[in-house]
Amino acid sequence: MDTIGVGTLLLLVITSIFLYLTWNQMYRKHNLPPGPTPLPLIGNLLHIKLGDMPESLMKLRDQYGPVYTLFFGMRPVVFICGYQAVKEALVDYAEIFGARGRVASIDKFTQGYGIGFANGECWKQMRQFSFKTLRDFGLGKKSTELKIQEEAQNLVNEIKKTNGLPIDPSKMIMDAVSNVFFFIIFGNQSEDEDERFTEIVNFTGEVISLMSTTWAQIEDTFPELMKYIPGPHKKIIDVSEELVKCIQKRVEINQASLDPTCPRDYIDCFLIKMEQEKRNPNTEFTMKNLLISVHNLLLGATGSVGITLRHALLILGSYPEMQGKLHEEIDQVIGRNRLPLLSDRSQMPYTEAVINEVQRFVDLVPLNVTHSVTKDIQFQGYTIPKGTDVYPLLCTVHRDPNQFSTPYKFNPNHFLDENGQFKKNEAMMAFSAGKRRCPGEGLTIIELFLFLTIILQSFTLTSERKITDDDIASKLTGFLHHLMDVKFSFTAR
């Protein structure tokens, strides 16, 4: 080996030793949670598998404990694992862990506006308004229950046309649940608006799809690197802007026909609030916040109910004995001559347990969305500095063996007591917890109950081939868990 080669090798060895000692000293000095030693520039990129982050992050939990640190480039990020630690962060220290962390793939579009990715006074007011409005229209409006029944019955009629042939019902389900959410956000649409609503559905789906790519996942993890690399993540802003243009057109229709004494939907309620606060120079109720809030709500709601419901049907197709128990409970409480009502829910503990177990098992957003701490905090014996991004890993909560007896198996008994009555479990965090809990939780639960019971009232689910545990296991795509494509049959009861 020539002199230059030996010198280069020696320099690399010395540099590596220096960096190792520097990182270790930094951990000790700042009392950060433990973690693997990062490499220069790329940090701990080699310690995580971007295509299956939950698996690699849970392995790191086994090695370093319930709280550990990874470096995304040169930036420390803290991961919190297991029900007790996540509950302590999000509930016991809700204010400190309540800020939204960086989500590079969408932050450059939202720019601090809206509800999902905002902070400070903007987020507080948008959150309070959205919680109240969605609750009022979801739980407080009989018209919403009727709309869900209508869409579920339309879905049943579409399924009947398949004559029991194996199908993938994904699109039919997504269209039906989207129509319910659009009814709450946009009100009733006329026939000449169908094209605009189709555009909204398509643009929303495209943004979700782009944000669910590995490219976007890498951008959220290493934004400094991906800033200079072309790829599909670059389209997120463009498609989001097209989606907002469609929302703007719908807002203009609402403005032209607004009756302040009789709000029809979320947009009407927001416009009324804007008018009430028009003389407040510090108001957060602006057109920009309306458009970005609706954009955020569409992203959060459009996919969640549809994916969860489709997963529920697939699971029940693979567990005929559980499906039989649901059929029995539906027949006893509701019968087959009327549509299920929301008031039936309290008398159907097994159905309630199945829905909760589906949400736990699906683990739709396994990594949660990034949080950030609002000030320095001593947590579990370590220091987390102000402004540090934090991932409270929901996958480690939903797979916590101390909270669920068979964490990797589908088991409705996780939510039933010894008398067969529904038993709530605080470790079911499908909607997250604390200050960032999903504002659409109440509406989602109503939709899942009514859609599932109306479908099972009419059909028995079967498959031509055996549906395996691998079929019903979610696969991570970006930040969401998705299902494999599996067809199954709906046989009329």
Secondary structure, DSSP 8 states (H G I E B T S, - for coil): --HHHHHHHHHHHHHHHHHHHHHHHHHHHHT-------BTTTBTGGGS-GGGHHHHHHHHHHHH-SEEEEEETTEEEEEE-SHHHHHIIIIITTTTT-EE---HHHHHHHTT-SSSS--HHHHHHHHHHHHHHHHHHHTS-HHHHHHHHHHHHHHHHHHHTTTT--B--HHHHHHHHHHHHHHHHH----GGGHHHHHHHHHHHHHHHHHHTSHHHHHHHH-HHHHTTS-SGGGGHHHHHHHHHHHHHHHHHHHHHT--TTS--SHHHHHHHHHHHTTT-TT-S--HHHHHHHHHHHHHHHHHHHHHHHHHHHHHHHH-HHHHHHHHHHHHHHT-SSS---GGGGGG-HHHHHHHHHHHHHH-SSTT---EE-SS-EEETTEEE-TT-EEEE-HHHHHT-TTT-SSTTS--GGGGB-TTS-B---TT--TT--GGG--TTHHHHHHHHHHHHHHHHHHEEEE-SS---HHHHS-EEETTEEE-----BEEEE-
